[in-house]
Amino acid sequence: MRIPPPLAALLSALLFATAAGAAPRVEDSLAQRAMACTLCHGKEGRAAADGYHPRLAGKPQGYLHKQLLNFRDGRRQYGLMSELIAPLSDAYLLELAGYFAQLDLPYGPPQAPTLPVEALHRGQRLVQQGDAARGIPACVACHGEKLTGLQPYVPGLLGLPRDYLNGQLGAWRSGQRRAVEPDCMAKIARQLQPEEINAISQWLAAQSPPATAQAAKPATTLPAPMPLRCGGLE
């Protein structure tokens, strides 16, 4: 398994200090332990510049906790994540999720789209209106009118890199990513064509993120019931 360069550098430093007879001195706090996550997910969990490691800061605690469980229990596939959290208890993972959920940090700038305007409009229509004829609900029906997520289990979609959005929708579509049944996101993603997934990802990544931390907070209610039953939300 390939170890990311930042993690390799940290491990090398710790091994050198131990070999030299000087035990590394670190504070025993949740913030210090969470630094292992920020090596890939960016400073304070703001998202990495590589476009593939998503933002953790400000996501609902319940959502982050369920994703950690999904990695640990094999419903999501990424070897490094799974191995890092394999020995950790449910309670500790919930505490770790809570640490990132309470962070109020600014978002980075939106990404300039590379698709033609008509393709972006198609992505926007799917996000805001869905496609009833094919049984595809609008993203806003579950992720909130402002796309900032819904407490406690639905993540926001703004401020995420388009490569990450593309990758995750593709993983839902192919079955590489799964959730507890009934797996509503897998059902939706399988109805989308690859070019539609790209249009959705490009349009979302091009939207200006919330101007303030307060505006970025997940919603607590939706104006209407969710269009599908989702096992991951129960």
N, C-alpha and C positions, 0 to 999 in steps of 0.2 A: 504494500500500500504506500502510495506517495504521500509524504508528509509535507504540508504547505511550508514554504520558506520561512514565514514568521514563526510558526510553531517549531520548526527545526532550529531556528536561531535561539529561541527561548530554552529549548531542551539542551542545546550545546552549552549555553551560559550556565545553566544549573549544574550540568555534569562537570564543567570546568571548575566551578566554585567548590563542588564537593571533593573533586580530586585534589584541589589545593588545600583541603583541610578546613575551609571556611564555609560553614553551612549558610545557605542564602537566607537573608532576613526578609520576611514579608509579613505584612499585617494579616491577621486572620479575620477577614470580613467578607461578606457576600460580594461586595464591589470588587475586592481583590480577586476572589475566585472567578467572578464573571469575566475577568480579563482574558481568560482562555477562550471565551466566545468572541471577544472583540478582535482577536488576531485574524479571524476570517470575516466577521460581520462588520468590521470598521469600528473606529473609536466610539465608545459608548453605545455600540450597536446601531450606528446611524446608517449602515449599509456600506458595502465595500465598493471600491472603484472599479472592480473587475466586471460588474454587471450581473454576477451570478449569485452572490451572497446577499440576501435581502436585509432590509431594515428590521431590527427587533424593537427599538425604542418606541414606546407608546402603543404597541399592539396590545389587544386585550389579553389579560393574564390567562384566561381560560383557553384562548386559541393557542398561545405559545405553549402552554402546558400540554395540550392535546397533541401538538406537533412533536414535542419532545417524546411523548409516549409512542407516537407513530414511528419515529425513527428507531426508538429502542426496541419496539415490538415488531418491526419489519414491514409496516405498511408504507413507509417511505424509505427510499433506497439511497443512502450515501454512507459509505463505509466509515469514514472518519467520524461523522456525527454519531453513528450507531455505537462505535467502539468507545468514544469518549463518555457517553452517558449510560452504557450498559450496566455499570455497577451502582448507579444512583437510584435512590428510592423515589417513589411517586411523590412523597411529601417534599423531598429536597428539590425535585424538578419543579414542583409548584412554587416553591420559594424562589427559585432562580427565575422562573417566568414572571413572578411578581416584581422582581427587581427591575427587569427591563420594561415591564408594563408601566411602571410609575415614572419613567424618565420623560421629561418634557423638553425635547430638543428640536431645533429648527431642521427643516427639510432642505435637501439640496435642490438645485435648479432643475426644471423639466428637461427632457431630452428632445432635441429637434427631430421630427419625423423624417423618414426617408421614402415614404409612400406617396403616390399621387393623391390629390385631394379627394377624389371619389372613393378610393379605397379607405381613406381615413373616415369619411362619412359613413361608410358601411360599418366600420368598427364602432363609431359613435352610436349608430342606430341599435346595434346589438347590445351595447352597454346600457343605453337609456331606455330602449323599447323592447329588446329581445326579438324573437321571431315566433309568434304564436302558432303559425302554420306548421312549424317543425317542433313545437314543444320546447322552445328555448326561452326561458324567462330572462328578463332584463337583469343585468348585474346589480342595478340599483335596488331591485326588489329584495335582495338579501344583504348586500354590502352597504346599504344606506343611500339615501338621496344624494348625499355629498360624497359618497364612496369612501368614507372614513371608517367604515366597519360598524359592527354592532356588538355591544356587550352581551354575553361574555365570550362568545366563541367565533365571531365572524371578523376576519381581518379587514383593514382598509386596503384599498387598491391604489391609492395615490402615493407618489413618491417612491414607487418600486421601479427598478431598472427593467426596460423592455425585454432584455435577454432572459431575465429571471421569470417574468410573466409568461413569455413564450415557452420557456422550458417547462414551467409548472403546468400550463394548460396542455402542452404536448404530453407530459407525463400522465396527467389524468386521462387523456384520450387513449394512450397506449396501454394503460393499466400498470405502468411503472409506479405511479403514486396512487395510493388507495386510502380510504377512510373507513370507519365503522359503517356497516350496512344499516339502512339503505344509503349508498354512496351517491349523493345527488350531484356532486361536482363531476364525477366520472360520467354520469348519465348525460349531463349537459355538454361536456367536452367531446363526447363521442358524436354528438350531433353537429359539431362545428367542423368545417373544412380547414385544412392547414392555412390557407390564405386568409380565412376569417380570424383564426387565432392570431396571426401576425397583425392583422388590422386592429383587432381589439388591443393587443399589447402596445402597438405603436401609438394608438390614440390615448390610452391611459397614461403611458409614460410621458406624453407631450403635454399633459395637463399641469397647470401650475399647482403646486402643493399648497395646503392650507397656510395662510399668512401667519397665524399664531398657533402656539401649542394648544390653546383652548379650542380653537376652531378645528384642530386635527383630532380631537378626542372622539372615540367611537360613540355612535348614537346609543341610546338606551331603549328606544322603541322604534318600530316601523309603522308607517301609516296603514299598512294592510298586512294580513297574514302572509307568511312565506309561501311561495308557490309550490314548493316541493318539501317533502319530509326528508330531513337529513340526519342520518345516524350520528354524524360527528358533532351535532349541536345538542345532543341529548345527554 
